[in-house]
Amino acid sequence: MDYELAIENAPESIPGGTGILLIHPSTGETDRIDTDFLKTDTDRILVISTRTTAREVQQKLEYYDVDETKADILDTLSVERGYSRRGSDHVHYVSSPDDLDGIVDITRDFLADNDGKRRISLDSVTEMAYYADEERALGAVQDLLDLLEEYDAVGLFHLSEEVHDDADVQAYKDRFDSIVYLDEDGTVEADF
């Protein structure tokens, strides 16, 4: 199954099973790319947020006109920070951004429980590595990529390049056939 892609300078579509690495500066404005990816040609979306709370993700989706009825959100921050949580069928929680097994398990359940075209956004791998470590984060990214392939889904993985050393950035890049580069000035380049 192919998925349309709404990312400038990238192919018009990608096959199911594709993971895209979005490399951006720490000051980069990734919301536009992320939400364009999520709202194009899709039946269900899962936003895995290691950077913001579920409420902030909902506000972002609403602001960028993403159909929230299609969205599940995995909030990794609220429990650890002691924020109030409103559980629902479409908002999930793990204890912290370093609960990588929990993140992978909820992603697997989402993919198994939903049919059609499914997209996942992980914002961000950088935060995941900050809370866990590079090696464990890299392992979780590989597990998520394997799930995308198994379930014919697609995913967008955010990575803030300057926070990681060159060898770690290369290790992430080696796992992806599709990479999008966002420059500080907003220029988008793609390597597919």
N, C-alpha and C positions, 0 to 999 in steps of 0.2 A: 504494500500500500504506500502510495506517495503522499507527501504533505506539502501543500503550498508554503512558500517562505516569503515573508515580507521584510526582508533585510536588504538594504541597498548594497549593491555590488556583490551580491551572493546569487547563487542559482535560484531559479523561480520555484523549484521544488526539490525536496530531498526524500530519500526512501525511509520507510519505517525502520527503526533500529538505530537511527543516526543520533549521535550526541554532538552538540556544537559547543566549543569552548569560546566564551566571550572574554577576551583579554582587554582590560581597560585600566586607565590610570585611577589612582585612589580617589581623585576628584571627578572622575568621569560620570556623566549623567547617563546611566544605563536604562532608566525607566522606559524610555521611548522604544528602544530595541526590544526590551523584555516584553512589554505589553503588546507590541506589534506581533512578536513571535507567538504570544499566547492566544491572541484573539483571531488569528487567521486559520481557516480551514480546520476546525477542531470541534470535537464533541465534549470532551472533559479535559480540565487542566488541574494540575497539582502544583501549587507554589510552596516550595520548601524554603522557609525563611530562617536563616541563621543570623540575620542582621537587623530585622525589624519584627515587631509583634504582629499577630494576626489582624488586629484592628488597623494598624498602619498599612498592611498589605491590602485589606479591604478598601481603604481610602484610595490607595494607588490604583487599584482595579477600577474603582468607580470613576476616578478622575480621568483615566484614559479610555473610558467606555468599553471595558472588557466585561462580557456577560458574566456577572457574578453567579448566576444560577448554574453555570458550568464548572465553577471553581471549588476545589478543595484547597485548604491551607494547612500546612504543617508548621506550627509555631514552636520554635525550639528555645525561645527566650523567656516567655512569660513565667513559667514554673520557677526557673532559677532566680529570676528577679523578684519573685513574690507578687507579681501582678495578678489581679483578679482574672479569672478565666471563665468565659462563657462557652461551655461545651456544646457542640451541635453535631449533626451528622456530617457536616462538611468542614469543621475546624478540629484539627487534631493537635495533640501536644506531646512532646517528649520532655524529659527533665532538663536537658541542656543541649547546647550545640555539639557537645562531644559525645552524646548518646547516639553514636553512629549506627549501632545495630538497630536501635529504635527507628531511626530515619529510614534505613533500608527496609525494615519490616513494614512500616506504614506505606512506603512507596510500592512495595510488592503487593500489599493488600489493595491499594488504590488501582493498580494496573489490573489485578485479577478480578476486581469487582465491577469494573467499568468496561463497556464495549466501545467500539468505534475508534475514532481518531483521538489519541490521548497525548497531551504535551505536559512536560515537566519543566519547571524552572527552579534551579538551585541558586539562590542568592544569599550567601555566597560561599564558594569553596574556600576563599581566603579566611573568612570568619571560622569556618569549620576547622581549618588547620590551626588557627590561633587558639581555639579552645582544646582541641585534641593535640595533634602534631601532624607534621607533613606526611609521615609514613601512614598513619591511620587514615588521614583524610584522603590520601591517594588510593588506599584500599577501598574506602567507601565509594569514591568516584568510580572505580572499576566495577564495584558491585552494582551501582546504579546503571552504568553503561551496559552491563550484562542483562539487567532487567529490561532496558529499552529494547535490546535486541530480541530477547525472549518474547516480549509482548508486542513487538512491532510498533512501538511508541517512539517519540522523539523528545529530546531534552536540550535545554540551554543552561550551561554551567558558567557562572560568573567567577572571574579570577582577576584580582587586582595585582597587576604584574610587579610593581615596584616594591611590594611588601615581602615578596618571596625572593630567595636567592636564585641565580640563573639556573643552577642545576635542578632545583625544584620546579621552576617554570617549565623547563625542558621536559622533565618527567611527566608533568600534566599534558603538555603538548603531544608527547609521544603516544598518549592514549586516545587521541582524537584525530580523525581524518578531516574534520571540518573545524576551522578556526576563524573567528571574526575578531578583528582588531578595531577598537574604538580609541581614537586619539583624543588628546585634551581639547582640541579645537572642534571636536564633533565629527571629524572625518571617519568614515567606516571603510575598512578594507576587509576582504574575505579571501581565505585560502581553503578551497574545497577540493 
